[in-house]
Each structure stands twice: as structure tokens, then as C-alpha cells.
Amino acid sequence: MADVIEAGAARDGAPPTVAPTRRRGATERGNRTTPYLFLAPYLILFGVFGLAPILFGVWISLHQWDLQLPNRPFVGIGNYRDLFSSDSAIYGDWWSSVRATGIFTLFSVPLLVVIPLGLALLLNRSFPGRTFFRAAFFAPYVLGVAVIGLLWRFLLDANLGLVNRLLGVVGLPSDTPWVTDVPWAWVSLVGVTVWWTCGFNAVIYLAGLQDIPAELYEAAKVDGAGAWDRFRHVTIPGLRPVMLFVFTTTILASANVFGQAFLITQGAPGEQTRTVVWRIVDEGLRDYDAGRAAAMSVFFALMLAVVSVVNFRLFRYRED
């Protein structure tokens, strides 16, 4: 019908018009495809370097994947069953590493949530040298785990370390086995990690504090709220999404600890500070059993996913 109208208009000397329905349809199709064109580079990279390795790791976990043998038979959930079977050769070492990771996470996460918050509250005030102290607290975070591990391995050495020497100068015991006995090994790992990474969380908190409107604090003062009341009713609600981010990422980072234990305590005493990631590395690269290592990785990832979901449910932020 539109073609007939356009032909008639042309015969009458009027300029032909384009059918509005066609132009609208092309525009709508373009609007629908434009977001996917912008997302395409990321989706391609994620598929190649993210999703594909994950799926391949799950596939490996379903096989007896010995890196030294050409045949890799399918065993189904056999590798997962070995993680829960007391008759399995990996049962004891696996759950010992889970216990070590749990201990480290249990003691490091609260400190890495609370201490950086206190630092951020202090660094958010106006005082001389504030910029210097902000940089000083963040500076250790820019160092690699190899530098941190080797540095503190020597500082905490029971015989030659500077820490024990300074303790002896002030009259405290100078023979504390910081890296060879528990609970001192855990004190060392947690303390070094808090010193190393608390500056990063403090910067995140500081950014969140600066986004809280100053008018809210002024209104609270007018209503007679004290410092503690302003902290509870203004600061904490304003930082709720930031705290969710800090808490979740800190749990994930602590659960994936490897370098500190590998370099500082070297798993001592015995294998009590050998973490899950360390156990996975040993299983796959030292014992050449990639199937079991992949099963450990998949199961551990599922555990962390459940923890993350619980965190989001507990700290869910709803904007009124």
C-alpha cells in the first residue's frame, strides 16, 4: 500500500516519501544490536580466557588426568569422592589444608575489615601531613608477595631475626619461634598479611567516606547526636555497600592465601600452615595428578561461591 502511495505521489509531482514503518523497524533493530556490539570484545575475551578454562577444568576433574601418562580415563565423580572418603590417599592432606585455610581466614578477615575502617576514619580528618600518612599506609600494598615473604622470613627468624632481637632489648622473650611453631606461625602469617594489605582496604573505605554527604552529619549534630551515634546511624549505613565489597573480597583473598605461607612459614610446623591453594599446586604440579587438583579447585570454588552468596544476603543493600 505504501508503494502505491509513493508511486502516486511521484506522478503528481510530489517528492517520494520513505515508509515510516520501514525506517522505524531499522532503527529498532539497530538499537537492539548496538549494546551487543559494545559487549562483544569483553564477551570474546571472557569466553576465551575465562569460561573456556573453567569448563576445561571441570572436564579434567572428571578424569584420571595424570600428566605423565598418555591415557586419561573417565572416572566421573571419583576425584570428588576421594575428597570425602577417609580411605583416599588425599583425604587427610586435603582436609588439613582446608582447616589451615579456615584458621587463616577466620583470624585475618575481621582484622582486615575493622582496622582499615579505623584508619580510614582517621585519615578522613584534616590534619598536617594527611597525604603523607595516606601514602605511607598504602605503600606496603604495592610490594609483591615475594618481596613481603622473603623480607619477613628474615625479620621473624628465631635466631637471627630483627624482631626477636628488638624484643630482647626491651626485656621480652627473644627466642619466640615465629615461623616454626604454632600459634606463633599463625600470628606471623596473619600479622604480616594485615600489615601488607590493610592499606588497600583503608583506601576503599576512605573513598566511601568521602561519598557520604556532609549534610547528613550536620543534621545529626543539630539533632544532638554524638560521635558514636553519628558513626552508627550515618557512617555505617553510608558505607554498607563498601563494606560488602571489602568483606567479600577480603574473604576471597584470604581463602586463596599461598605466597605468605609458602615463603614465611614454608608450611611449618609440619604441614599445619599448608593452605588449600598450596595443596592444589602440589597435587597438580608435584604429584602430576591434574584430575584430583582440578576437582579440589572446582570444589573450593563452589565453597567460595556459597560464602559470597551468603555475604550478599547478609549485607544486602537496599536503596530506599
FENTA-V98420 format. One record per pair of residues at least 24 apart in sequence whose ideal C-beta (glycine too) atoms are under 7 Angstrom apart, sorted by sequence separation. I is the first residue (numbers start at 0). J is the second residue. D is the distance in whole Angstrom. If there is no record, write none. Layout:
BEGIN
i=I j=J d=D
i=I j=J d=D
END
This chain:
BEGIN
i=275 j=299 d=6
i=152 j=178 d=7
i=211 j=237 d=4
i=208 j=238 d=7
i=207 j=238 d=5
i=155 j=187 d=5
i=204 j=238 d=7
i=207 j=241 d=3
i=204 j=241 d=6
i=203 j=241 d=6
i=151 j=191 d=5
i=203 j=244 d=7
i=204 j=245 d=7
i=203 j=245 d=6
i=147 j=191 d=7
i=200 j=245 d=5
i=147 j=195 d=5
i=200 j=249 d=7
i=254 j=303 d=6
i=251 j=303 d=6
i=139 j=194 d=6
i=140 j=195 d=7
i=139 j=195 d=5
i=140 j=196 d=6
i=250 j=306 d=6
i=140 j=198 d=5
i=139 j=198 d=6
i=140 j=199 d=5
i=138 j=198 d=7
i=247 j=307 d=6
i=137 j=198 d=4
i=136 j=198 d=4
i=137 j=199 d=7
i=247 j=310 d=5
i=246 j=310 d=6
i=136 j=201 d=6
i=137 j=202 d=6
i=192 j=259 d=6
i=243 j=310 d=7
i=191 j=259 d=6
i=243 j=311 d=7
i=246 j=314 d=7
i=188 j=259 d=5
i=243 j=314 d=4
i=188 j=260 d=6
i=191 j=263 d=6
i=242 j=314 d=6
i=243 j=316 d=6
i=188 j=263 d=6
i=239 j=314 d=7
i=187 j=263 d=6
i=188 j=264 d=6
i=240 j=316 d=5
i=187 j=264 d=7
i=239 j=316 d=5
i=106 j=185 d=7
i=110 j=189 d=7
i=114 j=193 d=6
i=118 j=197 d=7
i=122 j=201 d=7
i=184 j=264 d=5
i=107 j=189 d=5
i=111 j=193 d=6
i=115 j=197 d=5
i=119 j=201 d=5
i=123 j=205 d=6
i=102 j=185 d=6
i=106 j=189 d=5
i=110 j=193 d=5
i=114 j=197 d=5
i=118 j=201 d=4
i=122 j=205 d=6
i=184 j=267 d=6
i=184 j=268 d=7
i=188 j=272 d=7
i=103 j=188 d=6
i=107 j=192 d=5
i=111 j=196 d=6
i=115 j=200 d=4
i=119 j=204 d=3
i=123 j=208 d=5
i=178 j=263 d=6
i=103 j=189 d=7
i=107 j=193 d=7
i=111 j=197 d=6
i=115 j=201 d=4
i=119 j=205 d=4
i=178 j=264 d=5
i=181 j=268 d=6
i=116 j=204 d=5
i=179 j=267 d=5
i=180 j=268 d=5
i=184 j=272 d=5
i=111 j=200 d=6
i=115 j=204 d=6
i=119 j=208 d=6
i=178 j=267 d=6
i=179 j=268 d=6
i=181 j=271 d=6
i=155 j=263 d=7
i=148 j=258 d=6
i=152 j=262 d=6
i=148 j=259 d=6
i=152 j=263 d=5
i=151 j=263 d=6
i=145 j=258 d=7
i=149 j=262 d=6
i=144 j=258 d=3
i=148 j=262 d=3
i=144 j=259 d=7
i=148 j=263 d=5
i=145 j=262 d=7
i=112 j=245 d=6
i=112 j=246 d=6
i=112 j=249 d=6
i=111 j=249 d=5
i=108 j=249 d=5
i=108 j=250 d=6
i=108 j=253 d=6
i=104 j=250 d=6
i=107 j=253 d=5
i=104 j=253 d=4
i=103 j=253 d=6
i=104 j=254 d=5
i=103 j=256 d=6
i=100 j=254 d=6
i=100 j=256 d=7
i=103 j=274 d=7
i=99 j=271 d=6
i=99 j=272 d=6
i=99 j=273 d=6
i=100 j=274 d=5
i=95 j=270 d=6
i=99 j=274 d=5
i=100 j=275 d=5
i=96 j=273 d=6
i=96 j=274 d=6
i=97 j=275 d=6
i=96 j=275 d=5
i=96 j=277 d=7
i=96 j=278 d=4
i=93 j=278 d=6
i=92 j=278 d=6
i=89 j=282 d=7
i=89 j=291 d=6
i=93 j=295 d=7
i=81 j=291 d=7
i=78 j=290 d=5
i=82 j=294 d=7
i=78 j=291 d=5
i=82 j=295 d=7
i=79 j=294 d=5
i=78 j=294 d=4
i=82 j=298 d=6
i=79 j=298 d=6
i=67 j=287 d=5
i=66 j=287 d=4
i=65 j=287 d=6
i=65 j=288 d=6
i=66 j=289 d=6
i=64 j=289 d=4
i=64 j=290 d=4
i=63 j=290 d=5
i=62 j=290 d=5
i=59 j=289 d=6
i=60 j=290 d=6
i=59 j=290 d=6
i=60 j=293 d=4
i=59 j=293 d=4
i=60 j=294 d=4
i=56 j=293 d=5
i=60 j=297 d=5
i=56 j=296 d=6
i=57 j=297 d=6
i=56 j=297 d=6
END
